[in-house]
Amino acid sequence: MENPELTNLAETLAREMKQPIEIISEPEGNIKRLALPPGWKLEERDDDAKLLEHPRRKIAKVRLHDAESFIDYVKRHGSMTDSTIWCVADYLAGKVDFLGILNDHGEDENKPAWRDHRATFSPEFSEEWNRWVGQNKEPFTQAEFASFIEDNLKDIASVEGQPTGSQMLEMALTFEANQDMRFKSAIRLQNGGVQMSFVQDDDAQTLQKMQVFDRFSVGFPVFWNGDAYRIDARLRYRVRDGRLTFWFELIRQDKVLESATQTLIKQIRDQTGNPFFFGDPFAQQ
């Protein structure tokens, strides 16, 4: 049953006293427990820790920028028994993150750990990946598509049965040359390409033809300073009011990202030797 006298006393203290009240003090450890207004929540302070010659234990939250640095940090500060590595990957969303907990719980259930010395690593995507994935399924005018192909020509992969870089460049330049012409018709060819016909707006009898490809391949690193991977793409177009709009669709780039991540995972597992888990170690239940 609630005691009215104690309740009134607590309310009076909370209203009248403006300074924290020291509840418990541990002189040897320099740790103080204080009740702080306005809610009088019990907090723990270690104000004298900075005066010690060394911290009582390692506490850090660091972010590394490449796999080698992440591996070196885990090996330098961790141990084989008390350090774990975690991976959270959402390939469809294009997100990959690694977390090393240097003072994680070990196998001895009687020796729990603080889990507050952590190293994080989120692989940086290559510039090529950002360009192609960033423009995936985005519409281009003829001139814009031509400029994009010219700027990223080195990424076009030579694959049998698909256009080479020089053929893609020729196609792009033809797009640019015909940007002021009106689209007339398209005929699908036996080799998988499409032959498009254009006419001058002021001369319907002037006919120019060009060939485009409905599929091509690109090759570039997924992660910065990483290995190159091949991604196939579909070339699409739409006609509206006699004008063409182009876009490309990368085919399952999530599987390419998964493959590149698996290579990274193997490198981290092999070079650290620490227990490795897929999941979020601090997920809220």
Summary of the structure (lengths in Angstrom):
residues: 285
radius of gyration: 31.3
end to end distance: 32.8
largest distance: 101.9
contacts: 738
relative contact order: 0.13
helix: 28%
strand: 36%
